[in-house]
Amino acid sequence: MDSLPIARYSPQGAEKPPEATICIVGGTNIAHALAISPHVSAAFTLETPLGLSPTIYYGEFEGVPFYHVTLHGSSTDKSGVVEQDSLLTVWGTLHYLDVSDVLGGATAGSINSAYKLGDWVIADDFIDFNIDRKRSIAAQVLGPEAARILPRQVPADDPLLRKILFEETARVAGRENVYEGGVIIQAAGGRFETAAEIRMFKQLGGDLVTMNVPTEMAYARQLNMNYSSLVAISNPAEGLGTWDWKTLCDLYPRLHAQSIEIYLAAVRRIHHLPERRRIGDTLRVHPDFD
Protein backbone atom coordinates (compact mmCIF):
# COMPACT_ATOMS: atom_id res chain seq x y z
CA MET A 1 0.00 0.00 0.00
CA ASP A 2 2.86 2.37 0.82
CA SER A 3 4.77 1.84 -2.43
CA LEU A 4 4.57 5.57 -3.10
CA PRO A 5 7.20 7.69 -1.35
CA ILE A 6 5.55 9.49 1.57
CA ALA A 7 6.35 13.18 1.78
CA ARG A 8 6.13 14.93 5.13
CA TYR A 9 4.84 18.48 5.43
CA SER A 10 4.81 20.89 8.34
CA PRO A 11 3.00 24.23 8.74
CA GLN A 12 6.36 25.99 8.93
CA GLY A 13 7.77 24.35 5.83
CA ALA A 14 8.23 26.15 2.53
CA GLU A 15 6.59 23.33 0.58
CA LYS A 16 2.88 22.65 0.89
CA PRO A 17 0.95 19.44 0.17
CA PRO A 18 -1.03 19.14 -3.05
CA GLU A 19 -4.46 20.74 -2.72
CA ALA A 20 -7.92 19.18 -2.89
CA THR A 21 -11.28 19.92 -1.29
CA ILE A 22 -12.83 16.44 -1.60
CA CYS A 23 -11.73 13.43 0.42
CA ILE A 24 -12.66 9.74 0.28
CA VAL A 25 -12.42 8.25 3.77
CA GLY A 26 -12.66 4.56 3.09
CA GLY A 27 -13.38 1.60 5.33
CA THR A 28 -13.40 -2.09 4.49
CA ASN A 29 -15.67 -1.42 1.52
CA ILE A 30 -12.59 -0.13 -0.32
CA ALA A 31 -9.73 -1.19 2.02
CA HIS A 32 -6.43 -0.41 0.25
CA ALA A 33 -7.75 -0.80 -3.30
CA LEU A 34 -7.86 2.91 -4.15
CA ALA A 35 -4.58 3.67 -2.36
CA ILE A 36 -2.69 1.25 -4.64
CA SER A 37 -4.62 2.11 -7.79
CA PRO A 38 -3.26 4.21 -10.68
CA HIS A 39 -5.70 6.96 -9.70
CA VAL A 40 -3.41 7.86 -6.77
CA SER A 41 -0.16 9.65 -7.60
CA ALA A 42 1.23 10.91 -4.28
CA ALA A 43 1.20 10.24 -0.56
CA PHE A 44 2.08 12.46 2.37
CA THR A 45 1.72 13.06 6.08
CA LEU A 46 1.01 16.40 7.71
CA GLU A 47 2.18 17.72 11.06
CA THR A 48 -0.89 19.10 12.83
CA PRO A 49 -1.65 20.44 16.32
CA LEU A 50 -3.16 16.99 16.99
CA GLY A 51 0.03 15.18 16.01
CA LEU A 52 1.24 13.59 12.81
CA SER A 53 -1.56 12.73 10.41
CA PRO A 54 -2.12 9.29 8.95
CA THR A 55 -0.99 8.82 5.38
CA ILE A 56 -2.98 11.02 3.03
CA TYR A 57 -3.16 9.85 -0.56
CA TYR A 58 -3.59 12.34 -3.38
CA GLY A 59 -4.95 11.64 -6.82
CA GLU A 60 -6.88 13.06 -9.73
CA PHE A 61 -9.80 11.77 -11.75
CA GLU A 62 -10.53 13.47 -15.04
CA GLY A 63 -8.60 16.46 -13.80
CA VAL A 64 -10.41 16.66 -10.45
CA PRO A 65 -8.08 16.43 -7.41
CA PHE A 66 -9.03 14.40 -4.35
CA TYR A 67 -7.56 13.05 -1.13
CA HIS A 68 -7.99 9.55 0.21
CA VAL A 69 -7.53 8.18 3.73
CA THR A 70 -7.82 4.51 4.53
CA LEU A 71 -8.98 3.65 8.04
CA HIS A 72 -7.46 0.17 7.80
CA GLY A 73 -3.69 0.49 7.90
CA SER A 74 -1.50 3.12 9.48
CA SER A 75 -4.38 4.64 11.44
CA THR A 76 -5.48 1.38 13.06
CA ASP A 77 -4.15 -0.83 15.81
CA LYS A 78 -2.83 -4.34 15.14
CA SER A 79 -6.30 -5.89 15.37
CA GLY A 80 -7.55 -3.75 12.48
CA VAL A 81 -9.93 -1.82 14.74
CA VAL A 82 -9.77 1.95 14.49
CA GLU A 83 -8.03 3.31 17.58
CA GLN A 84 -9.79 5.61 20.02
CA ASP A 85 -8.13 8.84 18.86
CA SER A 86 -7.35 8.05 15.23
CA LEU A 87 -10.66 9.38 13.91
CA LEU A 88 -10.00 12.62 15.76
CA THR A 89 -6.62 12.87 14.00
CA VAL A 90 -8.12 12.00 10.61
CA TRP A 91 -10.87 14.60 10.85
CA GLY A 92 -8.61 17.21 12.35
CA THR A 93 -6.22 16.69 9.44
CA LEU A 94 -9.04 17.12 6.91
CA HIS A 95 -9.94 20.41 8.61
CA TYR A 96 -6.35 21.64 8.41
CA LEU A 97 -6.28 20.67 4.72
CA ASP A 98 -9.47 22.73 4.18
CA VAL A 99 -11.53 19.80 2.94
CA SER A 100 -15.19 20.67 2.37
CA ASP A 101 -16.73 17.41 1.09
CA VAL A 102 -16.13 13.91 2.43
CA LEU A 103 -17.31 10.55 1.12
CA GLY A 104 -17.15 7.91 3.83
CA GLY A 105 -17.42 4.17 3.56
CA ALA A 106 -17.71 0.87 5.39
CA THR A 107 -18.96 -2.67 5.28
CA ALA A 108 -21.80 -3.62 7.59
CA GLY A 109 -23.93 -6.44 8.86
CA SER A 110 -27.52 -6.35 7.67
CA ILE A 111 -30.31 -6.14 10.22
CA ASN A 112 -32.96 -5.20 7.68
CA SER A 113 -34.16 -8.43 6.03
CA ALA A 114 -34.52 -6.67 2.67
CA TYR A 115 -30.75 -6.26 2.34
CA LYS A 116 -28.77 -8.92 0.47
CA LEU A 117 -25.03 -9.59 0.51
CA GLY A 118 -23.36 -7.10 -1.79
CA ASP A 119 -26.16 -4.53 -1.56
CA TRP A 120 -25.34 -0.89 -0.86
CA VAL A 121 -26.94 1.46 1.65
CA ILE A 122 -26.53 5.25 1.68
CA ALA A 123 -27.57 5.61 5.32
CA ASP A 124 -29.12 8.87 6.51
CA ASP A 125 -29.49 8.36 10.28
CA PHE A 126 -27.78 6.59 13.15
CA ILE A 127 -27.94 5.34 16.72
CA ASP A 128 -24.59 5.44 18.51
CA PHE A 129 -23.63 2.86 21.15
CA ASN A 130 -19.92 3.70 21.17
CA ILE A 131 -20.03 5.58 24.46
CA ASP A 132 -16.24 5.47 24.93
CA ARG A 133 -15.38 7.46 21.81
CA LYS A 134 -15.02 11.22 22.11
CA ARG A 135 -18.37 12.84 21.34
CA SER A 136 -17.17 16.34 20.50
CA ILE A 137 -13.91 17.30 18.82
CA ALA A 138 -14.86 20.88 17.93
CA ALA A 139 -12.89 22.58 20.70
CA GLN A 140 -9.80 20.43 20.11
CA VAL A 141 -9.74 21.11 16.38
CA LEU A 142 -11.23 24.59 16.05
CA GLY A 143 -10.14 26.11 19.37
CA PRO A 144 -11.72 26.71 22.80
CA GLU A 145 -14.36 29.09 21.44
CA ALA A 146 -15.81 26.19 19.46
CA ALA A 147 -16.88 24.45 22.67
CA ARG A 148 -20.23 26.20 22.16
CA ILE A 149 -20.84 24.21 18.95
CA LEU A 150 -23.76 21.86 19.59
CA PRO A 151 -24.64 20.34 16.21
CA ARG A 152 -28.00 19.08 15.09
CA GLN A 153 -27.99 15.81 13.12
CA VAL A 154 -31.34 16.12 11.34
CA PRO A 155 -30.50 15.26 8.64
CA ALA A 156 -27.50 13.28 9.86
CA ASP A 157 -25.66 13.48 6.53
CA ASP A 158 -25.61 15.83 3.56
CA PRO A 159 -28.67 15.09 1.36
CA LEU A 160 -27.00 16.27 -1.85
CA LEU A 161 -23.95 14.02 -1.41
CA ARG A 162 -26.32 11.19 -0.46
CA LYS A 163 -28.26 11.70 -3.69
CA ILE A 164 -25.04 11.68 -5.75
CA LEU A 165 -23.81 8.47 -4.09
CA PHE A 166 -27.20 6.84 -4.54
CA GLU A 167 -27.39 7.69 -8.24
CA GLU A 168 -23.84 6.60 -8.98
CA THR A 169 -24.25 3.38 -7.00
CA ALA A 170 -27.46 2.58 -8.86
CA ARG A 171 -25.63 3.14 -12.14
CA VAL A 172 -22.71 0.88 -11.17
CA ALA A 173 -24.40 -1.84 -9.11
CA GLY A 174 -28.00 -1.70 -10.35
CA ARG A 175 -30.97 0.13 -8.88
CA GLU A 176 -32.27 -3.03 -7.22
CA ASN A 177 -29.06 -3.32 -5.18
CA VAL A 178 -28.93 0.10 -3.52
CA TYR A 179 -31.02 1.74 -0.80
CA GLU A 180 -31.19 5.49 -0.21
CA GLY A 181 -31.63 5.97 3.51
CA GLY A 182 -31.26 3.66 6.46
CA VAL A 183 -30.44 3.70 10.17
CA ILE A 184 -26.92 2.66 11.15
CA ILE A 185 -26.32 1.22 14.58
CA GLN A 186 -22.79 2.02 15.69
CA ALA A 187 -21.45 -0.70 17.96
CA ALA A 188 -18.47 -0.17 20.23
CA GLY A 189 -16.10 -2.30 18.16
CA GLY A 190 -13.42 -4.76 19.17
CA ARG A 191 -15.71 -7.73 18.53
CA PHE A 192 -18.79 -8.70 16.59
CA GLU A 193 -22.13 -8.20 18.31
CA THR A 194 -24.05 -10.94 20.09
CA ALA A 195 -27.30 -12.26 18.67
CA ALA A 196 -29.14 -10.70 21.61
CA GLU A 197 -27.61 -7.30 20.87
CA ILE A 198 -28.72 -7.56 17.26
CA ARG A 199 -32.27 -8.41 18.33
CA MET A 200 -32.22 -5.29 20.51
CA PHE A 201 -30.83 -3.16 17.65
CA LYS A 202 -33.61 -4.43 15.39
CA GLN A 203 -36.27 -3.47 17.93
CA LEU A 204 -34.74 0.02 18.10
CA GLY A 205 -35.18 0.47 14.35
CA GLY A 206 -31.65 -0.27 13.15
CA ASP A 207 -31.16 -1.39 9.56
CA LEU A 208 -27.44 -2.20 9.63
CA VAL A 209 -24.56 -2.30 12.10
CA THR A 210 -21.01 -1.03 11.75
CA MET A 211 -18.33 0.66 13.87
CA ASN A 212 -17.27 4.09 12.54
CA VAL A 213 -19.70 5.81 10.17
CA PRO A 214 -21.91 7.55 12.80
CA THR A 215 -18.82 9.06 14.45
CA GLU A 216 -17.74 10.32 11.04
CA MET A 217 -21.19 11.86 10.49
CA ALA A 218 -20.95 13.64 13.85
CA TYR A 219 -17.37 14.85 13.38
CA ALA A 220 -18.10 16.12 9.87
CA ARG A 221 -21.04 18.18 11.13
CA GLN A 222 -18.98 19.63 13.97
CA LEU A 223 -16.27 20.75 11.53
CA ASN A 224 -18.80 21.95 8.93
CA MET A 225 -17.93 19.43 6.24
CA ASN A 226 -20.46 17.95 3.85
CA TYR A 227 -20.55 14.17 4.39
CA SER A 228 -22.29 11.04 3.16
CA SER A 229 -21.22 7.41 3.28
CA LEU A 230 -21.24 4.41 0.96
CA VAL A 231 -21.90 1.26 3.01
CA ALA A 232 -21.77 -2.27 1.61
CA ILE A 233 -23.61 -5.22 3.14
CA SER A 234 -20.94 -7.84 3.74
CA ASN A 235 -22.73 -10.27 6.04
CA PRO A 236 -26.01 -10.84 7.88
CA ALA A 237 -25.86 -9.39 11.38
CA GLU A 238 -25.17 -11.98 14.05
CA GLY A 239 -28.05 -14.37 14.66
CA LEU A 240 -29.87 -13.36 11.46
CA GLY A 241 -28.08 -15.66 9.03
CA THR A 242 -25.03 -17.81 8.52
CA TRP A 243 -21.67 -16.58 7.25
CA ASP A 244 -17.97 -17.18 7.68
CA TRP A 245 -14.75 -15.38 6.82
CA LYS A 246 -14.75 -16.88 3.33
CA THR A 247 -18.07 -15.09 2.72
CA LEU A 248 -16.29 -11.77 3.20
CA CYS A 249 -13.15 -12.69 1.27
CA ASP A 250 -15.19 -13.79 -1.75
CA LEU A 251 -17.20 -10.57 -1.70
CA TYR A 252 -14.46 -7.99 -1.15
CA PRO A 253 -12.96 -7.86 -4.67
CA ARG A 254 -16.34 -6.89 -6.15
CA LEU A 255 -17.01 -4.35 -3.40
CA HIS A 256 -13.58 -2.75 -3.82
CA ALA A 257 -13.95 -2.40 -7.60
CA GLN A 258 -17.46 -0.97 -7.36
CA SER A 259 -16.43 1.41 -4.57
CA ILE A 260 -13.65 2.92 -6.67
CA GLU A 261 -15.93 3.44 -9.66
CA ILE A 262 -18.70 4.98 -7.53
CA TYR A 263 -16.41 7.24 -5.53
CA LEU A 264 -14.55 8.62 -8.53
CA ALA A 265 -17.77 9.38 -10.40
CA ALA A 266 -19.07 11.13 -7.28
CA VAL A 267 -15.85 13.15 -6.93
CA ARG A 268 -16.28 14.42 -10.48
CA ARG A 269 -19.89 15.44 -9.82
CA ILE A 270 -19.10 17.15 -6.52
CA HIS A 271 -16.36 19.18 -8.19
CA HIS A 272 -18.81 20.51 -10.76
CA LEU A 273 -21.54 21.45 -8.28
CA PRO A 274 -22.38 25.16 -8.18
CA GLU A 275 -21.11 26.92 -5.08
CA ARG A 276 -23.63 26.26 -2.35
CA ARG A 277 -24.33 26.88 1.29
CA ARG A 278 -23.11 24.01 3.45
CA ILE A 279 -25.92 22.25 5.25
CA GLY A 280 -23.97 22.46 8.48
CA ASP A 281 -24.10 26.27 8.44
CA THR A 282 -27.62 26.22 9.86
CA LEU A 283 -27.24 23.16 12.08
CA ARG A 284 -24.00 23.54 14.05
CA VAL A 285 -24.46 26.50 16.37
CA HIS A 286 -27.43 27.59 18.46
CA PRO A 287 -28.75 30.96 17.19
CA ASP A 288 -27.99 32.58 20.56
CA PHE A 289 -24.31 31.82 19.96
CA ASP A 290 -24.07 33.58 16.61
Order of alpha helices (4+ residues) and beta strands (2+ residues): beta-beta-beta-beta-beta-beta-alpha-beta-beta-beta-alpha-alpha-beta-beta-alpha-beta-alpha-beta-alpha
